[in-house]
């Protein structure tokens, strides 16, 4: 066959994500609708009840607005950022690939702070770039060493630097001064600051002013905050010239009309969101406390999710799945001894704790 994809495509490997694998569930004879999913890091107390009533009102016979104008206006008012500095996309993962498409050239050097979200690496592989990695260590609770990051930037002058903040899966959250220290040495490097989970950080600092530096961009997710993962909705905040470049490579109608309209609606539910975040913190405290009482090591996290050291993550995931409970095996992050857990309702969390207790008593997970 003469028609072949470009070099390297055949070597790409998909990075596993949280969420139900329907093929796996069918093979195991498990009804996906009966699984309690602790592997995805969304807000379990969203969306607000009124949003569900909107589903019958959408003009699905029309093309959506490619510019997502009204949603960008709503985001602009909330963020105090010009609409021209905002690009709405079908989740932050689409934005990551748009950056690779618009800015990354073959053999460019890209710096990634690990362990972290696998789609940064995937986008870089598709673009044919060279990866430089700073891997945080377990003894530091996987918090990156900023001085080492700075050394790597000075040495390799990367085309871009990916920083997930708070980081997925560790929940570590870098301060403004740490991010600004990275920016100070970045020169022409593009700093891609992925803040998909920043809403869940109790004392988060406002990063939007960083775009005035010219080479900093911010990625945000709405699906995590508002519990609307199935709609795929995120946005970038960036300098005008960066937004213009992304628009040129962005597919038309990339955000469907239902996602746009629900996005506009949930932004009006600020008080509901704040109340739900308090509930998230409450069930997170319950989970971390109870898991620690069971003798498991729970790592500190500023996000809603957290890492738990269990010895054999794959085995624990498989065993809990037999109880109808799904946790995130972190082997794909290079952390085969850890699972990532994100809170659900208190009743669901009590079921998780009981299942873990039973599992630890009956199974040899620490092998």
C-alpha positions as CSV (number, residue, x, y, z in Angstrom):
1,X,0.0,0.0,0.0
2,X,1.5,3.3,-1.1
3,X,-0.6,5.6,1.1
4,X,0.9,5.6,4.6
5,X,0.6,7.9,7.6
6,X,3.5,10.1,8.5
7,X,6.5,8.6,10.3
8,X,6.0,7.6,13.9
9,X,2.1,7.3,13.8
10,X,2.3,3.5,14.0
11,X,4.4,3.7,17.2
12,X,1.9,5.8,19.0
13,X,0.4,4.2,22.1
14,X,-2.9,5.4,23.7
15,X,-2.6,6.6,27.2
16,X,-5.3,5.2,29.5
17,X,-7.6,7.6,31.3
18,X,-10.1,7.4,34.1
19,X,-13.6,6.5,33.4
20,X,-15.6,3.3,32.6
21,X,-14.2,1.1,29.8
22,X,-17.4,-0.2,28.3
23,X,-15.6,-3.0,26.4
24,X,-14.0,-4.2,29.7
25,X,-17.3,-4.1,31.5
26,X,-19.0,-6.1,28.9
27,X,-16.3,-8.7,28.9
28,X,-16.6,-9.0,32.7
29,X,-20.4,-9.2,32.6
30,X,-20.7,-6.0,34.6
31,X,-23.4,-3.4,33.9
32,X,-21.6,-0.1,33.5
33,X,-24.6,1.7,35.0
34,X,-24.0,-0.1,38.3
35,X,-20.3,0.9,38.7
36,X,-19.4,3.5,41.3
37,X,-16.6,5.4,39.4
38,X,-14.0,6.9,41.7
39,X,-11.5,7.1,38.8
40,X,-12.7,10.3,37.3
41,X,-12.0,13.6,39.0
42,X,-15.2,15.5,38.4
43,X,-17.6,17.3,40.7
44,X,-20.1,14.7,41.9
45,X,-22.6,17.3,43.2
46,X,-23.1,18.9,39.7
47,X,-24.8,19.8,37.4
48,X,-27.5,21.9,39.0
49,X,-31.0,20.4,38.7
50,X,-32.3,23.1,36.4
51,X,-29.6,22.2,33.8
52,X,-31.2,18.8,33.1
53,X,-34.5,20.5,32.2
54,X,-32.7,22.3,29.4
55,X,-32.1,19.2,27.4
56,X,-35.3,19.4,25.4
57,X,-34.8,23.1,24.5
58,X,-31.7,23.0,22.3
59,X,-31.8,23.9,18.6
60,X,-29.9,20.7,17.5
61,X,-31.1,21.2,13.9
62,X,-28.7,24.2,13.6
63,X,-24.9,24.4,13.3
64,X,-23.3,25.6,16.5
65,X,-21.4,29.0,16.6
66,X,-17.8,28.2,15.7
67,X,-16.7,31.1,17.8
68,X,-18.8,30.1,20.8
69,X,-19.5,33.9,21.1
70,X,-22.0,33.9,23.9
71,X,-20.1,31.4,26.0
72,X,-16.9,33.4,25.6
73,X,-18.7,36.6,26.6
74,X,-20.0,34.8,29.8
75,X,-16.4,33.6,30.5
76,X,-15.0,37.0,29.9
77,X,-17.4,38.6,32.4
78,X,-16.5,35.9,35.0
79,X,-12.7,36.0,34.5
80,X,-12.3,39.7,33.8
81,X,-10.5,38.8,30.6
82,X,-11.2,40.1,27.1
83,X,-13.2,37.7,24.9
84,X,-10.4,38.0,22.3
85,X,-8.1,36.3,24.8
86,X,-10.4,33.2,25.1
87,X,-10.8,30.2,22.8
88,X,-13.4,27.6,23.6
89,X,-12.8,24.0,22.7
90,X,-14.1,20.5,23.1
91,X,-12.2,19.9,26.3
92,X,-8.6,20.8,27.2
93,X,-7.3,17.7,25.4
94,X,-8.4,19.3,22.1
95,X,-6.5,22.4,23.1
96,X,-3.3,20.5,23.8
97,X,-3.4,19.0,20.3
98,X,-4.2,22.4,18.8
99,X,-1.1,23.8,20.4
100,X,1.0,20.9,19.0
101,X,-0.5,21.4,15.6
102,X,0.0,25.2,15.5
103,X,3.4,25.5,17.3
104,X,5.3,22.2,17.5
105,X,7.7,21.3,14.6
106,X,9.5,18.1,14.0
107,X,12.5,17.7,16.3
108,X,11.5,20.6,18.5
109,X,12.3,20.0,22.2
110,X,9.4,20.0,24.6
111,X,9.8,19.8,28.4
112,X,7.2,17.9,30.4
113,X,7.0,17.8,34.2
114,X,6.1,14.2,35.3
115,X,4.3,12.1,36.4
116,X,1.5,13.9,34.7
117,X,-1.4,13.8,32.1
118,X,-0.4,11.5,29.3
119,X,-1.9,13.6,26.5
120,X,1.0,16.0,26.6
121,X,3.3,13.2,25.5
122,X,0.8,12.0,22.9
123,X,0.5,15.4,21.3
124,X,4.3,15.7,21.2
125,X,4.6,12.3,19.6
126,X,2.1,13.1,16.9
127,X,4.0,16.3,16.1
128,X,7.3,14.4,16.0
129,X,9.0,16.4,18.8
130,X,11.8,15.4,21.2
131,X,10.8,15.1,24.8
132,X,12.8,16.3,27.8
133,X,11.4,15.1,31.1
134,X,11.7,16.3,34.7
135,X,10.4,13.5,36.9
136,X,9.5,14.3,40.4
137,X,10.4,11.7,43.1
138,X,8.4,9.8,45.5
139,X,10.5,11.0,48.5
140,X,9.3,14.6,47.6
141,X,5.7,13.5,47.4
142,X,6.2,13.9,43.6
143,X,6.5,17.7,43.9
144,X,8.8,19.0,41.1
145,X,12.1,20.6,41.9
146,X,11.8,24.1,40.4
147,X,15.5,24.7,40.3
148,X,15.9,21.5,38.2
149,X,13.2,22.6,35.9
150,X,14.9,25.9,35.4
151,X,18.2,24.2,34.7
152,X,16.6,22.1,32.0
153,X,15.0,25.1,30.4
154,X,18.3,27.0,30.3
155,X,20.1,23.9,28.9
156,X,17.7,22.8,26.2
157,X,15.7,26.0,25.4
158,X,12.5,24.0,24.7
159,X,9.9,25.1,22.3
160,X,7.3,24.6,25.0
161,X,6.9,23.6,28.7
162,X,3.9,21.7,29.9
163,X,2.9,22.3,33.6
164,X,-0.2,20.7,35.0
165,X,-1.3,22.8,38.0
166,X,-2.7,21.3,40.1
167,X,-0.9,18.3,38.7
168,X,-2.8,15.2,37.6
169,X,-2.5,12.6,39.2
170,X,-0.5,13.9,42.3
171,X,-2.6,17.0,43.2
172,X,0.6,19.1,43.8
173,X,0.0,22.8,43.2
174,X,2.7,25.2,42.4
175,X,2.7,28.8,43.7
176,X,2.7,31.9,41.7
177,X,6.3,32.6,42.5
178,X,7.3,29.1,41.3
179,X,5.5,29.5,38.0
180,X,6.9,33.0,37.6
181,X,10.4,31.7,38.2
182,X,9.9,29.3,35.4
183,X,8.6,32.1,33.1
184,X,11.5,34.3,34.0
185,X,13.9,31.8,32.3
186,X,11.6,30.7,29.5
187,X,12.6,33.3,27.0
188,X,10.7,32.3,23.8
189,X,9.5,29.0,25.2
190,X,5.7,28.6,25.4
191,X,4.5,27.9,28.9
192,X,1.3,25.8,28.7
193,X,-0.2,26.0,32.2
194,X,-3.0,23.3,32.4
195,X,-5.4,24.3,35.2
196,X,-8.1,21.8,34.5
197,X,-8.7,21.2,38.2
198,X,-7.8,24.6,39.7
199,X,-11.4,25.2,40.8
200,X,-11.0,22.5,43.4
201,X,-7.9,24.2,45.0
202,X,-9.0,26.0,48.1
203,X,-6.5,28.8,48.0
204,X,-5.8,29.1,44.3
205,X,-4.0,32.1,43.0
206,X,-5.3,34.0,39.9
207,X,-3.1,33.1,36.9
208,X,-4.9,35.1,34.2
209,X,-2.5,38.1,34.4
210,X,0.3,35.8,33.2
211,X,-0.8,36.1,29.6
212,X,0.6,39.6,29.6
213,X,4.0,38.0,29.6
214,X,3.4,37.0,26.0
215,X,4.5,33.4,26.2
216,X,2.2,32.0,28.9
217,X,-1.2,30.3,28.1
218,X,-3.7,28.8,30.5
219,X,-6.0,25.8,29.9
220,X,-9.2,25.4,31.9
221,X,-11.9,22.7,32.0
222,X,-15.6,23.3,32.7
223,X,-16.5,19.6,32.5
224,X,-14.6,18.9,35.8
225,X,-16.0,21.8,37.8
226,X,-19.6,21.4,36.8
227,X,-19.8,17.6,36.4
228,X,-20.6,17.7,32.7
229,X,-17.8,15.5,31.5
230,X,-19.8,14.0,28.6
231,X,-20.3,17.4,27.0
232,X,-16.5,18.0,26.6
233,X,-15.9,21.7,27.3
234,X,-12.8,23.7,28.0
235,X,-11.1,26.9,27.1
236,X,-7.7,28.6,26.7
237,X,-6.7,32.0,28.0
238,X,-3.8,33.4,26.0
239,X,-2.3,36.4,24.2
240,X,-4.1,37.6,21.2
241,X,-1.6,36.3,18.7
242,X,-1.7,32.9,20.3
243,X,-5.5,32.7,20.2
244,X,-5.3,33.8,16.5
245,X,-2.9,31.0,15.7
246,X,-5.1,28.4,17.4
247,X,-8.2,29.6,15.7
248,X,-6.5,29.0,12.3
249,X,-6.0,25.3,13.0
250,X,-9.2,24.8,15.1
251,X,-11.9,22.7,13.3
252,X,-15.1,24.6,12.6
253,X,-18.1,23.8,14.9
254,X,-15.7,22.1,17.3
255,X,-18.0,22.7,20.3
256,X,-21.5,21.4,19.9
257,X,-24.5,23.6,20.6
258,X,-25.6,21.7,23.7
259,X,-22.2,22.1,25.3
260,X,-22.2,25.8,24.6
261,X,-25.6,26.4,26.0
262,X,-25.1,24.3,29.1
263,X,-21.7,26.1,29.6
264,X,-23.5,29.5,29.6
265,X,-26.1,28.2,32.0
266,X,-23.7,26.7,34.6
267,X,-21.7,29.8,34.7
268,X,-24.7,31.5,36.3
269,X,-24.7,28.9,39.1
270,X,-21.8,30.3,41.1
271,X,-23.5,29.8,44.5
272,X,-24.4,26.2,43.7
273,X,-20.8,25.6,42.6
274,X,-19.4,27.0,45.8
275,X,-21.7,24.9,47.9
276,X,-20.8,21.8,46.0
277,X,-17.1,22.5,46.5
278,X,-17.6,22.5,50.2
279,X,-19.2,19.1,49.9
280,X,-16.3,17.8,47.8
281,X,-13.9,18.9,50.6
282,X,-16.0,17.2,53.2
283,X,-16.1,13.8,51.4
284,X,-12.4,14.1,50.5
285,X,-11.6,14.5,54.2
286,X,-13.7,11.5,55.0
287,X,-12.0,9.4,52.4
288,X,-8.4,10.4,53.3
289,X,-9.0,9.8,57.0
290,X,-10.7,6.4,56.6
291,X,-8.1,5.2,54.1
292,X,-5.3,6.2,56.4
293,X,-7.0,4.3,59.3
294,X,-6.9,1.2,57.1
295,X,-3.1,1.6,57.0
296,X,-2.8,3.0,53.5
297,X,-0.5,5.9,52.7
298,X,-2.5,8.8,51.3
299,X,-0.4,11.5,49.7
300,X,-1.2,15.2,50.3
301,X,-3.1,16.9,47.5
302,X,-4.4,20.4,46.8
303,X,-6.9,19.0,44.3
304,X,-10.1,17.0,44.7
305,X,-8.3,13.8,43.9
306,X,-5.4,12.2,45.6
307,X,-2.9,9.3,45.4
308,X,-3.0,6.2,47.6
309,X,-0.1,3.8,47.8
310,X,-1.5,0.3,47.7
311,X,1.4,-1.8,46.6
312,X,-0.2,-3.4,43.6
313,X,-2.5,-0.9,41.9
314,X,-3.6,-3.2,39.1
315,X,-4.6,-5.9,41.5
316,X,-6.6,-3.6,43.8
317,X,-8.4,-2.0,40.8
318,X,-9.4,-5.4,39.5
319,X,-10.5,-6.6,43.0
320,X,-12.6,-3.5,43.6
321,X,-14.2,-3.8,40.2
322,X,-15.6,-7.0,41.4
323,X,-17.4,-4.9,44.1
324,X,-18.8,-2.6,41.4
325,X,-16.2,0.1,42.2
326,X,-13.7,1.7,39.9
327,X,-10.5,3.5,40.9
328,X,-7.7,4.8,38.7
329,X,-4.7,2.5,38.4
330,X,-1.8,4.8,38.0
331,X,0.5,2.4,36.3
332,X,0.2,4.4,33.1
333,X,1.6,7.4,35.0
334,X,4.6,5.2,35.9
335,X,3.2,4.7,39.4
336,X,2.3,1.0,39.6
337,X,2.0,1.1,43.4
338,X,-0.6,3.9,43.4
339,X,-4.2,4.4,42.7
340,X,-5.9,7.8,42.2
341,X,-9.2,8.4,43.9
342,X,-11.7,11.3,43.5
343,X,-14.6,11.8,45.9
344,X,-18.2,10.9,45.1
345,X,-21.2,11.3,47.4
346,X,-20.8,10.3,51.0
347,X,-22.9,7.2,50.6
348,X,-20.7,6.1,47.7
349,X,-17.6,6.9,49.6
350,X,-18.8,4.7,52.5
351,X,-19.2,1.8,50.1
352,X,-15.7,2.4,48.8
353,X,-14.2,2.3,52.3
354,X,-16.1,-0.9,53.1
355,X,-14.9,-2.5,49.9
356,X,-11.3,-1.5,50.5
357,X,-11.5,-2.8,54.1
358,X,-12.9,-6.2,52.9
359,X,-10.3,-6.4,50.1
360,X,-7.4,-5.7,52.5
361,X,-8.6,-8.4,54.8
362,X,-9.0,-11.0,52.2
363,X,-6.5,-10.2,49.4
364,X,-2.8,-9.8,49.4
365,X,-2.7,-6.5,47.6
366,X,0.8,-5.6,49.0
367,X,2.6,-7.9,46.7
